[in-house]
Amino acid sequence: MPEPESTTPPKKRRWTFLRKFRWTVYIVFIALMAFMAVCTIAGIVGNLHERYRDLDIPVDRPESLSDLGSLQLRDCLTALKILDAEQQAMAQKSFTGELERDAFLSQWKDWSADWRRRFETLGVSCRLTEYRYDEHPTLGTLAGIYRRLEELHKVYTTVVRQFVMQNARMLSETRSLFSESKNMIERIEAQPAP
């Protein structure tokens, strides 16, 4: 026998505290997501206009690749050589063990950040970050050097960190043994001859 259908209308839901709280949380969450979306879009649009604002780009930066003169190309080559020599000297310094491990790694990190900033500034000001150099092979060669320096910087960073982490104690002990040996010889030399 089927159950009789109820003739009472469905109950209206009351706005209890929990229900009000839940809807408040929903509204706050949606408002927060909308705010985050607006901030993200504004940040992206703002970044498009001020992408290289912190770089020190020369005012006389050529508008096209064909506007680069031989003097500017020579300056770019000289700057690349300086960055390469500085990078090699800093990597070589890691093999001397002059500083303790943590001090050297901290120095490397600070130097690397400064080197990277100057490197990127040079890339932008000399137009070494273009995709193609079909009409300007000299600049293409300089851009090849630029890319290789960036790759070498990554390799140097990896190798230097690994070497310093593994050999810092041995380097420090070797330096202290040299110092101790020098002091011992100086003491022998300081003794009067019989």
C-alpha positions in Angstrom: 0.0 0.0 0.0 1.5 3.3 -1.1 2.1 6.0 1.5 -0.1 9.0 1.4 1.5 12.1 0.0 2.0 14.8 2.5 -0.1 17.8 2.0 2.0 20.1 4.1 4.1 22.6 2.2 7.9 22.1 2.5 9.5 24.0 5.4 11.2 27.2 4.6 14.8 27.3 5.6 15.6 29.6 8.4 18.6 31.8 8.4 20.5 30.3 11.3 23.8 31.7 12.5 25.7 28.9 10.8 24.0 29.5 7.5 24.6 33.3 7.7 28.3 32.6 8.6 28.7 30.2 5.6 27.3 32.8 3.1 29.5 35.5 4.6 32.5 33.3 4.1 31.4 32.6 0.5 31.0 36.3 -0.3 34.3 37.2 1.3 36.1 34.4 -0.6 34.6 35.5 -4.0 35.5 39.1 -3.3 39.0 38.1 -2.3 39.4 36.1 -5.5 38.1 39.0 -7.6 40.6 41.3 -5.9 43.5 38.9 -6.5 42.5 38.6 -10.2 42.4 42.4 -10.6 45.8 42.7 -8.9 47.3 40.0 -11.0 46.1 41.6 -14.3 47.3 45.0 -13.1 50.7 43.5 -12.2 51.1 41.8 -15.6 50.1 45.0 -17.5 52.3 47.1 -15.4 55.2 44.7 -15.9 54.9 44.9 -19.6 55.5 48.7 -19.6 58.3 48.7 -17.0 60.1 45.4 -17.7 63.6 46.8 -17.9 63.2 49.8 -15.6 65.9 48.8 -13.2 68.5 48.3 -15.9 70.9 51.1 -16.7 70.2 51.2 -20.5 72.2 53.8 -22.3 70.2 56.6 -23.8 72.0 56.2 -27.2 70.9 52.5 -27.5 70.4 51.9 -31.2 66.8 51.3 -32.3 67.8 48.8 -34.9 70.7 46.4 -35.3 72.0 48.2 -38.4 72.5 51.4 -36.3 75.3 49.8 -34.3 78.7 51.2 -35.2 82.1 49.6 -35.0 82.9 51.6 -31.8 79.8 50.4 -30.1 80.5 46.8 -31.2 84.1 47.1 -29.8 82.7 48.4 -26.5 80.4 45.5 -26.3 83.2 43.1 -27.0 85.4 44.7 -24.3 82.6 44.5 -21.8 82.1 40.8 -22.6 85.8 40.2 -22.1 85.8 42.0 -18.8 82.8 39.9 -17.5 84.5 36.7 -18.7 87.8 37.5 -17.0 86.0 38.5 -13.8 84.1 35.2 -13.9 87.2 33.2 -14.4 89.1 35.0 -11.6 86.2 34.5 -9.2 86.0 30.8 -10.1 89.8 30.4 -9.6 89.5 32.1 -6.2 87.4 29.2 -5.1 90.3 26.8 -5.6 92.7 28.8 -3.3 90.7 28.2 -0.1 91.5 31.8 1.1 88.0 32.0 2.8 86.1 29.6 4.9 83.4 27.6 3.1 80.4 29.6 4.2 82.1 33.0 3.8 83.2 32.1 0.2 79.7 30.8 -0.7 78.1 34.0 0.6 80.7 36.1 -1.3 80.0 34.0 -4.4 76.2 34.5 -4.1 76.6 38.3 -3.7 79.1 38.5 -6.6 77.0 36.3 -8.8 73.9 38.5 -8.3 75.9 41.6 -9.2 77.6 39.9 -12.2 74.2 38.7 -13.4 72.7 42.2 -13.2 75.6 43.7 -15.2 75.5 40.9 -17.6 71.8 41.4 -18.4 72.3 45.1 -18.6 75.0 44.6 -21.2 72.8 42.1 -23.1 70.0 44.7 -23.4 72.2 47.7 -24.1 74.2 45.9 -26.8 71.2 44.2 -28.3 72.6 40.7 -27.6 69.3 39.2 -26.7 67.7 39.2 -30.2 66.6 36.1 -31.8 68.2 36.5 -35.3 71.1 38.3 -36.6 70.9 37.5 -40.3 71.8 41.0 -41.5 74.5 41.6 -38.8 76.8 38.6 -38.5 79.3 40.4 -36.2 76.5 41.1 -33.7 75.4 37.5 -34.1 78.9 36.4 -33.0 78.9 38.7 -30.0 75.5 37.3 -29.1 77.0 33.8 -29.3 79.7 34.8 -26.8 76.9 36.3 -24.6 75.0 33.0 -24.6 78.1 31.0 -23.9 79.0 33.3 -21.0 75.6 32.7 -19.5 76.0 28.9 -19.8 79.5 29.1 -18.3 78.2 31.1 -15.4 75.7 28.3 -14.6 78.4 25.7 -14.9 80.9 27.7 -12.8 78.3 28.2 -10.1 77.6 24.4 -10.0 81.2 23.4 -10.0 82.4 26.0 -7.5 79.7 25.2 -5.0 80.3 21.4 -5.3 84.1 21.9 -5.0 83.9 24.2 -2.0 81.4 22.0 -0.2 83.5 18.9 -0.7 87.0 20.3 -0.2 86.7 23.3 2.1 88.2 21.4 5.1 91.1 20.0 3.1 91.9 23.5 1.6 91.8 25.0 5.1 94.0 22.3 6.6 96.5 22.7 3.7 96.7 26.5 4.2 97.2 26.1 8.0 100.0 23.5 7.4 101.7 25.9 5.0 101.5 28.7 7.6 102.7 26.4 10.4 105.6 25.2 8.2 106.6 28.7 7.4 106.6 29.7 11.1 108.7 26.6 12.0 111.3 27.5 9.4 111.4 31.1 10.6 112.0 29.9 14.1 114.9 27.7 12.9 116.4 30.6 11.0 116.0 32.9 14.0 118.2 30.6 16.2 121.8 31.7 16.5 124.2 29.7 14.5 126.5 27.4 16.6 
